[in-house]
């Protein structure tokens, strides 16, 4: 009778190392996947050249350009986007004490989609304009939801959720207006494809833009992750432990919003990761946020890398990654709902 809990605890201790190893292997394998074949010898020679080691053979300029300017920035962006979205989802679920919460609950993705559509419709319509508008309006949406929640006199968490619904509906209506006003032959397809998400246009410029913000938000959430345990018990319990509840909650919301807005401004709307991956992490290693938050990052990075590899290889033309994550995320979440009583989640 005592061996089963011991085996379960042992598997939970070992599981993060196994998933981290799988993430490393999938990351390395991702460099070999693509329309243009890159062999192991070529990749080794390119890596030696990048790190300043002498190479025995010449690498073609095409292979070097594909590895350095296409696959390397793309894989970095996918890796940190998947991890950051999953971590942000775990943080939001801890803050709101609700496993149904996703990073979009305060309207960041809807605001960013509105901003991107507005950037596409502007006369310049450059990639920088679209990216900057998406980031700014993602931040504005969450700031508006937070300010509206402060005006209410009911539960702060309930007001935040309701304010997020209001802001999401407002920017969703604005996005529909921009679609209606856009050119149906050029601008409208650009808006639709941006909303579906994808990493096909990832470059070092995008990595340099978003990665510092993502790393900053991830680092702060990782450092403060233990405060989510008392915070998820309720405001009274957290205050009794000496926590400054409003300040800690604001910091978590700000950092989660930062990583989501920075990610979405580059890759578009990639759904379900922030909702499903924290669920799966909680199921695999338990609800303690000290373990669950970093595990969610690793699992989210692994999941999105696998989805991006599928997007690149399943069809001759690349599939928008938001479609693939929705196709897999929705059935997974349905399974979690059906088995909620057996897994002990309070849905």
N, C-alpha and C positions, 0 to 999 in steps of 0.2 A: 504493500500500500504506500510505502514511503518512497519507493523507487521512482514513481511517475513524476512527482513534483521535482525530485532531484534531476531527472532526465530533462524535464522541461526547463529548469533553470540553467542547466548546462547547455542546452541548445540555444537559449536566449543569449548566453554569454558568447557562444561561438558564432552565432548568426551574423553579427555586424562585421566580423572579419571575413566571413565567406562572401557577403554581399560586396564588401570593399574590394575583394579579390576579383569578383565578377565584374565590378565597375572598371577596374584596371584593364582586364582582358578585353572587355567590350570597347573601351576607349582606344586601345591599341588596334583592335580589329577594324575600327571605324576608319582608320587611315587607309585601309586597303580597299574600302568599298566606294564605288563610284563608276561613272561611265568610262573614265580613262584608267586603265590598269596600272597600278604602281606595285612593283615587286618589292620583296623584303630587302634585297640588296640595294635597290635604289633609295629606299627610305632610310636605311642605315647610312648610306653615303651622304644623303641630304642632312641628316641629323649631325653627322660628324662635321660637315661643312658649317652648319649653323653654330655649333659649339666651338669652332676654331681648330678642330683637329685636322691633320693632313689626310687627304683622301687619295686612295690608290687609283680610282677610276673617275672619269669625267661624267657628271650627271647632266643630262640634256636640260636645256633651259625650259622646255615644256614641263618636264617632270618637276623641276624645282619650283616653277611658278604654281603648278597645281597643288603641290604639297604646302608651300609656304603661304600663298596668297588666297587659296580657296579652302582646302580641307582643314588646315590648322586653325585659322580663326573661326571657322564654322563649328568645329568640334569643341573648341573652348567655349563658344557662345552657347551651344546646346548643353554642355556639361553644367555650366553655372546657372543657366536659365532654369533647367529642370530642378536642380538642387535648391535654388532660391525660391521658386514658386512653391515647392513642397514644404520648405521650411516656413515660408510665410503662411501657408495654409495651416500648419500645425500651431503656429503662434496665434492666429485668429481663433482657431477652435478652442485653445486654452483660455484666451481672453474672454470669449463669449460663452464659455462653458457649454458648447453645443457642437456635436460632431457633424452637423449639417452645414456648418459655416465654411465658406471658401474665401480666398483672398479678394474676390470681387464683391463681397457683401457691402462695402462702402462705396462702390461705384467706380473704382479705379480703372478697370478695363473698359467700361462703357465710356467714361470720360476720355480715356486715351484713344478709343476708337473714334469718338467725335473729333478730337484734336487732329488725328491723322487724316480724317476725311476733309476737315477744314484746310489742312495743309496741302492736300492734293488739289483742292479747288482754288487755292490762292494763285495769283498770276505767276509767281516764281515756281511753285510746285516742286522745288528741289528736294532731294532726299533729306538734307539737313533740316529744311523747313518742316517736313512731315514728321521727322523724328522729334524735333524740339516741341512742335505743337502737341504731339501725342503725350510726351512726358509732362508738359506743363498742365494740360487739361486733366491728365490722370491725377496729378497732385491737387489741382483745384477741386476736383470732384470729391476727394476724400476730405479736404479742408472744409468744403461746404457742408458735407454730412456731419462732420464733427462740430462745426459751429451751430448748425441747426439743433443738434442734440443737446447742446448746452442751454438752449432756450427753454427746453421742456422741464416739467416739474415731476415727471414720473421716473421710473428706474433708468439710470444712465445707460445701461446696456440695451434695454428695450428701445430707448430713444435713438441710440446709435443705429440699431437695426432698421427702425422705421425711417430714419433720416437717410440711410443708405438706399432704401427702396425708393424714396422720393427723388434723390439725386440721380439714381440709375434710370428711373423713368424719364426724368427731364432730359438727360443727355441722350437717352435712347430716342426720344422724340426729335431732338436736334439732329441726331444722325440720320433719321429717316427724312427729315427736311433736306439735308445736304445731299442725300442720294437722289431725291426727287429733282433737285435743282442742277445736278451734275450732268455733264455731257454723257449720254448713254453709250457712246461708242469708244470713248477714251477714259474719261474720269471715273465713271461708274464701275467698269471692270477693275480699275485700280483699287477703288475703295473695297469692293467685294473680296478681291484676292488678299488685300491687307488684313481684313477682318478674319479670314480663314487661317491666317498665320503661316509662317514658313521661314526657313533659314537659307533659302537658295541665294539670296543677295548679300549674305554676311561678308563683311570685309574687315580689315584691321581698323578702319575708321570707326565702324560700329562697335568693335570690341573696345577700343580706347575710350569711346564715349560712355558705354554702359557698364563695363566691367568694374571700374573703380567704385561706382555707386553701389553695384551689387555686392562687392566684397565688403564695403563699409557696412551696409545693412546686415549682411550675414554675420559679420564679426560681432556687431552689437547684440543681435538676437542670440547668438551662440553664448556670449558672455553673460547675458541676463536670463538664460533659459531656466535656471533653477527657480526664479521668482514666479514662473508660471504655475508651479505646483500650489502655493498658497493662494495665488490670484484666482485659480480655477475653482477654489473652494467657496468663494464669495467675498464681497467687499468687507463685511464685518470681520470675518476670520483673518483676512489679510491685514486689516488695520490693527487687529489685536496682536499680530506678530511684528508690528512696527513698520509695516510697509506704507509708503506714500502711494496709495492705489492709483489716484488720478494721474500722477506723474509717470509712474511705471507703465500704465496702460497707454498713455500718450506716446511714450518712447517706443513701445512695441508697435503701435499703429503707424507711427512715422517711419520706422525702419522697414516694416513690412510693405508699406505703401511705396517707399523708395525703391526697393528691389523689384516690386511688381511693375511700377511705372517704367523703370529703366529697362526691364526685360521686354515689356509689351511694346515700348516705343521702337524697339529694334526688330522683333520677330512677329509682331502682331498678336492677336488674341489666341492664346493656347490654353484651352480649357481643361478642366477635370483633374489636372495634376495636383493643384492645391487642395482639392476636395478628397480625392481617392487615396493618394499616397500617404497622407497622415493617418487615415483609417487603417491602411495596410500595415504601417509601421507600428501603430498601437496594438494591432492584433498579433504581430510577430514578436515584439520585445516588451510589450506592456505600456501602461499609460504614463509612467514617470517621464516628465519632460526633459530631465537631465540626459536621458538616453534616447528618448523618442525624437527630439528635435534634430540632433546631428544624424541620427539614422534616417530620418525623413529626407535630409539633404542628399545622402548617399543613394538612397532608393529612388528619389526623384531624378537625380542625374542619370542613374542607370536606366530608368524607364524612358526618359526622353531621348537618350542616345539610341536605344533600341527602336523607338518610334521614328526617329529621324533616319536611321538606316533603312527602315521599311519604306519610308517616304521616298527615299532615293532609288530604291531598287525594285519595288513591286510593279511599276508600270514604266513604259518608255519615257513619259513625261512625269515630272515630280509631283506627287500628291501633296496638297497643303497639309501641314502636320496637324492643324487643328481638327481636321476631319478624322484622322487616324486616332488621335487621343480621345475624341468623342465616341468613336465606334467601340473602343476598348473600355473607356472610363465608365460609360453608362451601364453596360452589363455588370462590371465589377461592383459599382455602387449599388445596383439592384440586388446583387448577391449579398452584400453587406447588410442591406436593409432586411432581407429575408432571414438571415441568420443572426440578427441582432440579439435575440434572447439567448441564443446558445453561446454567443461570444461575450455576453455580459455588458454590452454597450447600452447606455441609456439614451436611445434615440426617441 
